[in-house]
Amino acid sequence: MKHFVDRRSPFPSPRFCQYSKLLNMTIENPFQMQSLPLHSQKVTAWCGFTAAFIVGSFFLEEIGPSGPVTCTVNGTRYESLLRNQLIPPLQQRERVDSTICMQDGAAPHIATPVKQMLNLHFGNVRIISRHFATA
């Protein structure tokens, strides 16, 4: 390696640096790829709560070919969640008549089937949400 060192300088010559880079490149596979997810893993969760107890938490997902996959909330899914997961625990504790339902005005929260189901169980007076009379 003597012929790669410049005797006037304690540092290797530019030719030595280029030679070192070539050696390093041959050791590693230049075609090696590292797969990275395009988006971070996400989860859609929901829970309800009162002053006395918590209902949930529930994860909204569908079964895909490779297992559970997070899905977005739409009016149908939200109505199903309320009908199957919120109303029964409130009925078991006999709290439906004393519960005020409060939610933001996201599009799934004001879908027609959701509004009809909430009106049926809570009446228009005990719902605090966009597009309801008390809002």
C-alpha positions in Angstrom: 0.0 0.0 0.0 3.0 2.3 0.0 2.3 3.6 -3.4 -1.1 5.0 -2.3 0.4 7.2 0.5 1.6 10.7 -0.3 4.9 11.0 1.6 4.6 14.8 1.9 1.3 14.5 3.9 0.3 12.4 6.9 -3.1 11.9 5.2 -3.9 9.4 2.5 -3.9 10.7 -1.1 -7.2 11.2 -3.0 -6.4 8.1 -4.9 -6.3 6.1 -1.6 -9.8 7.5 -0.7 -11.2 6.5 -4.1 -9.7 3.0 -3.7 -11.2 2.7 -0.2 -14.6 3.7 -1.5 -14.4 1.0 -4.2 -13.4 -1.6 -1.6 -16.4 -0.6 0.6 -18.8 -0.7 -2.4 -17.7 -4.3 -3.3 -18.4 -5.5 0.2 -22.0 -4.4 0.3 -24.6 -5.4 -2.1 -25.6 -2.3 -4.1 -28.9 -3.9 -5.2 -30.0 -4.7 -1.6 -33.4 -3.1 -0.8 -34.9 -2.4 2.5 -38.7 -2.4 2.4 -40.3 0.4 4.5 -44.1 0.8 5.0 -45.6 3.6 3.0 -47.8 4.7 5.9 -47.4 4.1 9.6 -49.5 1.4 11.2 -52.8 2.9 12.3 -55.7 1.7 14.4 -59.3 3.0 14.6 -60.6 2.7 18.1 -63.8 4.0 19.9 -65.0 4.0 23.4 -67.9 5.6 25.2 -67.9 6.9 28.8 -70.2 8.2 31.4 -69.5 9.6 34.9 -70.0 6.1 36.3 -68.4 3.7 33.7 -66.6 3.2 30.4 -68.1 1.3 27.5 -65.4 -0.1 25.2 -62.8 0.1 23.8 -63.7 -1.2 20.4 -61.4 -1.5 17.4 -62.9 -1.0 13.9 -61.3 -3.5 11.5 -62.2 -5.9 8.8 -60.7 -9.3 8.0 -58.5 -9.1 4.9 -56.5 -11.8 3.1 -53.6 -11.4 5.5 -55.6 -10.9 8.7 -57.3 -7.9 10.4 -57.1 -4.6 8.6 -58.0 -1.2 10.0 -61.0 0.4 8.3 -62.4 3.9 8.2 -65.5 4.8 10.1 -68.6 5.4 7.9 -72.2 5.8 8.8 -73.1 2.1 8.5 -70.2 1.0 10.7 -70.8 3.7 13.3 -74.5 2.8 13.5 -73.7 -0.8 13.9 -71.2 0.0 16.6 -73.7 2.0 18.6 -76.5 -0.5 18.1 -74.4 -3.5 19.0 -71.8 -2.2 21.5 -73.2 0.9 23.2 -77.0 0.5 23.6 -76.9 -3.0 25.1 -74.5 -2.1 28.0 -76.7 1.0 28.7 -79.8 -1.1 28.7 -78.2 -3.7 31.0 -77.3 -0.9 33.5 -80.8 0.7 33.0 -79.1 4.0 32.0 -80.5 4.7 28.6 -83.2 7.1 29.9 -80.7 9.1 31.9 -77.8 9.2 29.4 -77.1 12.3 27.3 -75.4 11.3 24.0 -72.7 13.8 23.0 -70.6 13.5 19.9 -68.9 15.8 17.4 -70.3 16.5 14.0 -68.2 14.1 11.9 -69.9 12.8 8.8 -70.5 9.3 10.2 -72.1 10.7 13.3 -74.8 12.5 11.4 -75.7 9.8 8.8 -79.4 9.3 8.5 -79.4 5.7 10.0 -77.3 7.0 13.0 -79.6 9.9 13.6 -82.7 7.7 13.5 -81.2 5.2 15.9 -80.0 7.9 18.3 -83.5 9.6 18.2 -85.1 6.2 18.9 -83.0 5.5 22.1 -82.2 9.0 23.4 -84.9 11.3 22.0 -83.9 14.6 20.3 -83.6 16.3 23.7 -80.7 14.1 25.0 -78.5 14.3 22.0 -75.8 16.9 21.7 -74.4 16.8 18.2 -74.4 18.8 14.9 -77.6 18.6 12.9 -79.8 17.8 16.0 -82.2 20.3 17.5 -80.3 20.7 20.8 -77.0 21.5 19.0 
